[in-house]
Structures are given as C-alpha cells and as structure tokens.
C-alpha cells in the first residue's frame, strides 16, 4: 500500500468487519470473494479461498477409463511430435 499508516475498522454487532477499499482493490477482492480465516499468534490472517477444491491426479485420471494396453513413453512421444507437425503445417503454432 502507498500509505504507511495503519488502517482501522470496527466489528459490527453482527460480527462483521468491513475491509478498507484500498486493501480490497489491491487484493482484487470483489463482492462475493470467499476468504479463509486463520487465527495466528500475531492476529487474524485473511486469504482468498481457492476457487477449486484440491484434487489429486489419481482422482482425475481414474475418471477417464482406458481399455487397451498402456502406451509406452516412446509411443507418446511419437504422437506428440505428429500432432506438433500437423499443427505447424496449418500455421497454428
């Protein structure tokens, strides 16, 4: 922030806190932004919540069933090179 002065806010009777506009603008926290709250030794820490839930590769790849023998790395490399050449021939990349 440009100003070294500390900003202050007040907790409402409903427990709500208004974040100063300068901080919301700097963080690009628009209305509806979900925040995570962490209680630390120094105070309360607010962070933007992740947009997507954490996933593991095995959770994603298990959803794509494959029937047949697995491809070798050499076969995958051949396929990647063939696609790159095809796209290059069409001036895509």
N, C-alpha and C positions, 0 to 999 in steps of 0.2 A: 504494500500500500504506500501511497505517496506521503501520508502524514504519519509522523512518529507517535502522535498522540493516541492513547488508548480510547477505543470506542466503548460506550456503555449501553446497556439495555435493561429492561425491567421484566421480571417474571409476572405474568398476569395472574388473576385469581384462579384461572383455569390451568395454570402451569405452562402457559405458552410464552415463548420468547420470540421477539422479532429481531431477525438478523439485520444489521445495517445494510442499506442498499449498496454501499461501496464494496462490502465483502461479498454480497450476493452477485454483483456484477463481475467482480474479479474472479470468483469461482465459477461463474456461469451457472449459478443455481437459480433456475426459474421456478415459478409457482408449480408445485406438484413434484419437485425433485425429492426423491426419497433419500434420507440421510441415516447413517448408522451412528449410534451414540456409544462412546466408550468412556467409562469413568477411570481417570488416571490419577496418579499421585499429585499431579500439577493442576488438575481441574477436569473439565469435560471436553472431550475431543469429538468433533463432528466431522464425518467423512461422507462423501457421496456414496450411496449404496451401489453395488454392481448392478448393471442393467440386466444381466443374465445370471442365472444360478450357476455355480461352479459345476463343471462336468468333467468326467474322466474319459479318455479316449475309448476305453473298453465299453463304456455306456453308449457312446455314439456309434462305434463300428459294429456293435452287436445288432444294431437295428437294421443293418444292411446285409441281409443274408446273401451268401455266395455259395453257389453249387458248382462244383468242379474242383480241379486241382489248383492249388495256390500258384500264383505267378512267381517266378524267380526274379531276383533283382535285375538280372540281365534282360529278361523279357520286359520288365517295367521300363528299363532304360530305353530299349528299342521303341516301345510305344510312345514314350515321351519325346524322343527325337523325331519320330514320324509325325507326331502332332505339331511339333515346333516347325518342321519343314513345311507342313501343309499350311500352317498359318502364315509363315513367312512368304510362301508363294502367293498368297492372297493379299500381301501387304498389310497384314493385321498387326504385325509386331516388328 
